[in-house]
């Protein structure tokens, strides 16, 4: 029943309350009673928990899932069930981002001598084709790993190969 009342409350700026009550087969007096009723202790507790959950989630830079948020709340002596945290995070639309660990593309050969810096970190050129640099990028796709090798002209900064 409260779902119907919540719908009426959400749409009362757009439609007449009496018409919505008639269409949803609820009484107007029941709706007004529900609308003016003070929040229960459980509702107040859930709202309090929602603000604490949102705070911990933002503090983690949106990386904590419900288990870590629950653990953070427990460290602060907040008594709450992990499934309650999970449900409230869903209600709030809090979805953690998955932090990917950085992996090195190549493993340096310990026996090889150091590679000389022929450009001396100067990537400017006065004419096309004077200085060119290369780069290899790893791209993870749903079908596997791809490698993109590029050649860049330092004069125009254009990818030429």
Residue pairs with C-beta under 8 A, 6 or more apart in sequence:
1 26
1 30
1 34
2 34
4 24
4 26
5 26
5 30
5 31
5 34
5 35
7 20
7 24
8 17
8 20
8 21
8 24
8 26
8 31
9 31
9 35
11 20
12 20
17 28
17 31
18 28
21 27
21 28
21 31
39 47
46 88
49 78
49 80
49 84
49 85
49 88
50 88
50 91
50 92
52 73
52 76
52 78
53 69
53 73
53 85
53 88
53 89
53 92
53 94
54 92
54 94
56 64
56 69
56 72
56 73
57 64
57 69
57 89
57 94
57 96
59 72
60 68
60 69
60 72
60 96
62 94
62 96
62 97
63 96
63 97
63 99
64 72
64 96
65 96
66 82
66 85
66 86
66 89
67 82
69 85
69 89
70 80
70 82
70 85
73 80
73 85
74 80
103 138
105 136
105 138
119 131
119 133
123 131
123 133
123 154
124 131
124 154
125 131
125 153
125 154
125 155
126 155
127 155
128 153
128 155
128 156
129 153
129 155
130 154
130 155
131 153
131 154
131 155
132 151
132 152
132 153
132 154
132 160
133 151
133 152
133 154
134 149
134 150
134 151
134 152
135 149
135 150
135 152
136 147
136 148
136 149
136 150
137 147
137 148
137 150
138 145
138 146
138 147
139 145
139 146
139 147
139 148
140 146
150 159
150 161
151 159
151 160
151 161
152 158
152 159
152 160
153 160
